[in-house]
Amino acid sequence: MSDAHADYYIPEPSHYPVTLSLSLFLMFVGGATTLNGVSIGPVILGLGSLGFVLVLFGWFGTVIGESEGGKYKAQEDVSFRMGMLWFIFSEVMFFAAFFGALYYARMYSIPWLSGEGAGAATNQFLWPQFAANWPLLQIPSNYGFSEAKDVIGAWGIPAYNTAILLTSGVTVTLAHWALKMGNRGGLITWLAATVALGIVFICLQAGEYGHAYHELGLTMNAGIYGATFFMLTGFHGFHVSMGTFMLFIILMRTTKGHFTPKHHFAFEGVAWYWHFVDVVWVGLFIFVYWV
């Protein structure tokens, strides 16, 4: 090993990657079985969620201890930045797949089913009464789907949540500026405001989901519109929840005096993630709620 790499920190083997994978597996199995009415589903989901939270606290604590112990230097910082950028890129591709599914359904599948172009014969065979409209509320209920009464308008809660997330992007940026200027009070204030805005967003979305399910009949079983709506907004809501949790951890660290103007990648990494969440929501607002 060259002298340039002699002090690169290599952590001890850890059980956290395996434990996290197992917890995520239990969460997905529990979620799938719960949605399909299996009685043990909520128990599996709860166990997976509990394991997930415990791993987060344990793993975060280990990394924070290593950082505050001075084990991370310039090369580790570069590695962390590259890792975070690749992670965000993977998340971009994750949402790109879902936006692609929405685009395909709206621009290809629905016109094809209505008899446009090469779908003329197929329209008569599969669904002669089908009309190409979006959002697609008229669906074949005799095949087990449920019809939604209406859609959620763009200029209610979705518009409020858009303003909330855009504002949170400003507050986290102000917190970053305060950190670089050594203004600990401003850092804590603006970061706390960002966490509060994230919590408000989550609460408003939860209320929106309750309204959709119980009053509009808009569920994941409500055809392609219901499926794409909850797939996109649900995964985004999960990302907002995780981002808010990470921001809260950063806030707790700032109150303990962690981070300096030249050593604060953990803050930057979470801020990058939060800006990514903001950008995805703008796309959701435009293509899911508005257009």
C-alpha positions in Angstrom: 0.0 0.0 0.0 1.3 3.5 -0.9 1.8 6.2 1.7 -1.0 8.1 0.0 -3.5 5.4 1.0 -1.9 4.2 4.2 -4.3 6.0 6.5 -7.5 5.2 4.7 -9.9 3.9 7.3 -11.4 0.4 6.8 -14.1 -0.4 9.4 -14.4 -3.7 11.1 -16.9 -6.3 9.7 -20.4 -5.5 10.6 -23.7 -7.3 10.9 -25.7 -4.2 9.9 -25.9 -4.8 6.1 -27.3 -8.4 6.6 -29.6 -7.2 9.4 -30.9 -4.3 7.2 -31.5 -6.6 4.2 -33.4 -9.0 6.4 -35.5 -6.2 7.9 -36.3 -4.8 4.4 -37.3 -8.3 3.2 -39.7 -8.7 6.1 -41.1 -5.3 5.5 -41.9 -6.1 1.8 -43.3 -9.5 2.6 -45.3 -8.1 5.5 -46.6 -5.2 3.3 -47.6 -7.6 0.4 -49.3 -10.1 2.7 -51.1 -7.2 4.5 -52.4 -5.8 1.3 -53.7 -9.3 0.3 -55.5 -9.8 3.5 -53.3 -12.4 5.2 -53.7 -12.2 8.9 -50.1 -12.6 9.8 -49.1 -9.8 7.4 -49.2 -6.9 9.9 -47.1 -8.9 12.4 -44.4 -9.5 9.7 -44.5 -5.9 8.7 -44.2 -4.7 12.3 -41.2 -7.0 12.9 -39.5 -5.8 9.7 -40.2 -2.1 10.6 -38.9 -2.5 14.1 -35.7 -4.2 12.8 -35.3 -1.4 10.2 -35.5 1.3 12.9 -33.1 -0.5 15.2 -30.6 -0.9 12.4 -30.8 2.7 11.5 -30.1 3.9 15.0 -27.3 1.3 15.5 -25.6 1.9 12.2 -26.0 5.7 12.4 -24.5 5.6 15.9 -21.5 3.6 14.7 -20.7 5.9 11.8 -21.2 9.1 13.9 -18.8 7.7 16.5 -16.2 7.0 13.8 -16.7 10.5 12.3 -16.4 12.3 15.6 -13.5 10.1 16.5 -11.5 11.6 13.7 -11.3 8.4 11.6 -12.6 10.1 8.4 -10.2 12.3 6.5 -10.0 13.6 2.9 -10.0 10.3 1.1 -12.9 8.9 3.1 -14.8 12.2 2.4 -14.3 11.7 -1.3 -15.6 8.1 -1.1 -18.7 9.2 0.9 -19.5 11.9 -1.7 -19.1 9.5 -4.6 -21.2 6.9 -2.8 -24.0 9.4 -2.1 -24.0 10.6 -5.7 -24.3 7.1 -7.0 -27.1 6.4 -4.5 -29.0 9.4 -5.6 -28.5 8.4 -9.2 -30.0 5.0 -8.4 -33.0 6.7 -6.9 -33.4 8.8 -10.0 -33.5 5.6 -12.1 -36.0 4.1 -9.5 -38.5 7.0 -10.0 -37.7 7.1 -13.7 -39.1 3.6 -14.1 -42.4 4.6 -12.4 -42.7 7.8 -14.4 -42.0 5.7 -17.5 -44.9 3.3 -16.5 -47.2 6.3 -16.2 -46.1 7.7 -19.5 -46.5 4.3 -21.2 -50.0 3.9 -19.8 -51.2 7.3 -20.8 -49.5 7.7 -24.2 -49.5 4.1 -25.6 -51.7 1.6 -23.7 -54.9 3.8 -23.4 -54.9 5.0 -27.0 -54.2 1.5 -28.2 -57.1 0.0 -26.1 -59.4 2.7 -27.5 -58.8 1.5 -31.1 -56.2 4.0 -32.3 -53.7 2.8 -34.8 -52.9 -0.9 -34.6 -55.3 -1.3 -31.7 -58.5 -1.2 -33.8 -59.1 -5.0 -33.8 -57.9 -5.4 -30.3 -60.4 -2.7 -29.1 -63.4 -4.7 -30.5 -62.1 -7.9 -29.0 -61.0 -6.7 -25.5 -63.2 -3.7 -24.6 -65.5 -2.3 -27.3 -67.0 0.3 -24.9 -63.6 1.7 -23.8 -63.0 5.4 -24.1 -59.5 6.9 -24.0 -59.6 9.4 -21.1 -57.2 10.2 -18.4 -57.5 9.8 -15.5 -59.0 6.4 -16.3 -62.0 6.1 -14.0 -64.2 3.8 -16.1 -62.7 0.4 -15.6 -64.0 -3.2 -15.9 -65.4 -3.7 -12.4 -66.6 -7.2 -13.3 -62.9 -8.3 -13.4 -62.4 -7.4 -9.7 -61.4 -3.8 -10.0 -63.1 -1.0 -8.1 -64.0 2.3 -9.7 -63.0 5.6 -8.2 -65.6 8.4 -7.8 -63.2 11.2 -8.5 -59.6 12.2 -8.6 -57.6 14.5 -6.2 -57.4 18.0 -7.6 -54.0 19.6 -8.0 -54.8 22.9 -6.3 -55.7 21.6 -2.9 -53.4 19.6 -0.6 -51.0 18.8 -3.5 -50.4 22.5 -4.1 -49.9 23.1 -0.4 -47.4 20.3 -0.3 -45.6 21.7 -3.3 -45.2 25.0 -1.5 -44.1 23.2 1.7 -41.4 21.2 0.0 -40.1 24.1 -2.1 -39.9 26.2 1.1 -38.1 23.3 2.9 -35.5 23.4 0.1 -34.9 27.0 0.9 -34.6 26.4 4.7 -32.2 23.6 4.3 -30.0 25.7 2.1 -30.1 28.6 4.6 -29.1 26.0 7.3 -26.1 25.0 5.1 -25.1 28.6 4.7 -25.3 29.2 8.4 -23.1 26.1 9.0 -20.4 27.3 6.6 -20.4 30.7 8.3 -20.1 29.1 11.7 -23.6 30.4 12.8 -24.7 27.5 15.1 -27.9 29.2 16.1 -29.0 29.9 12.5 -28.1 26.3 11.6 -30.3 24.8 14.3 -33.1 27.2 13.6 -33.3 26.6 9.8 -32.7 22.9 10.2 -35.5 22.6 12.7 -37.8 24.5 10.3 -36.9 22.0 7.6 -37.8 19.0 9.8 -41.1 20.7 10.8 -42.0 21.3 7.1 -41.2 17.6 6.3 -43.5 16.5 9.2 -46.3 18.8 7.9 -46.0 17.4 4.4 -46.3 13.8 5.7 -49.3 14.6 7.8 -51.1 16.3 4.9 -50.3 13.4 2.6 -51.7 11.0 5.2 -54.9 13.1 5.3 -55.0 13.1 1.5 -54.8 9.3 1.4 -57.6 8.9 3.9 -59.8 11.2 1.8 -58.9 9.2 -1.4 -59.6 5.8 0.2 -62.8 6.5 2.2 -64.5 9.3 0.2 -63.3 9.0 -3.4 -62.9 5.3 -3.7 -59.4 5.9 -5.1 -57.4 2.8 -4.0 -54.6 0.8 -5.4 -57.3 -1.5 -6.8 -58.8 1.3 -8.9 -57.2 0.3 -12.2 -54.1 1.8 -13.7 -54.8 5.3 -12.4 -55.1 4.2 -8.8 -52.0 1.9 -9.2 -49.7 4.6 -10.7 -51.0 7.3 -8.3 -50.2 5.3 -5.1 -47.0 3.8 -6.6 -45.5 7.2 -7.3 -46.9 9.3 -4.4 -46.5 6.4 -1.9 -42.8 5.8 -2.7 -42.2 9.5 -2.7 -43.9 9.8 0.7 -41.6 7.0 2.0 -38.6 9.0 0.8 -39.9 12.2 2.5 -40.3 10.2 5.7 -36.8 8.9 5.5 -35.4 12.3 4.6 -37.2 13.9 7.5 -35.8 11.2 9.8 -32.3 11.8 8.6 -32.7 15.6 8.9 -33.8 15.0 12.5 -30.7 13.0 13.2 -28.6 15.8 11.7 -30.5 18.3 13.9 -29.8 16.3 17.0 -26.1 16.2 16.1 -26.0 20.0 15.5 -27.4 20.6 19.0 -24.5 18.5 20.4 -21.9 20.6 18.6 -21.2 18.2 15.7 -20.0 19.6 12.3 -17.7 22.4 11.5 -17.6 24.7 8.5 -15.0 22.4 6.8 -16.2 19.0 8.1 -19.9 18.4 7.6 -20.4 15.9 4.8 -23.2 14.1 6.7 -25.2 17.4 6.5 -24.4 17.9 2.9 -25.4 14.3 2.0 -28.8 14.6 3.6 -29.3 18.0 2.0 -28.6 16.6 -1.4 -31.1 13.8 -0.7 -33.7 16.4 0.4 -33.2 18.5 -2.8 -33.7 15.3 -4.8 -36.9 14.6 -3.0 -38.1 18.1 -3.8 -37.4 17.8 -7.5 -39.2 14.5 -7.7 -42.2 16.0 -6.1 -42.3 18.8 -8.6 -42.5 16.1 -11.3 -45.2 14.3 -9.4 -47.3 17.4 -9.0 -47.1 18.2 -12.7 -47.6 14.8 -14.2 -49.7 13.0 -11.6 -52.0 15.8 -10.2 -52.0 18.6 -12.8 -51.5 17.5 -16.4 
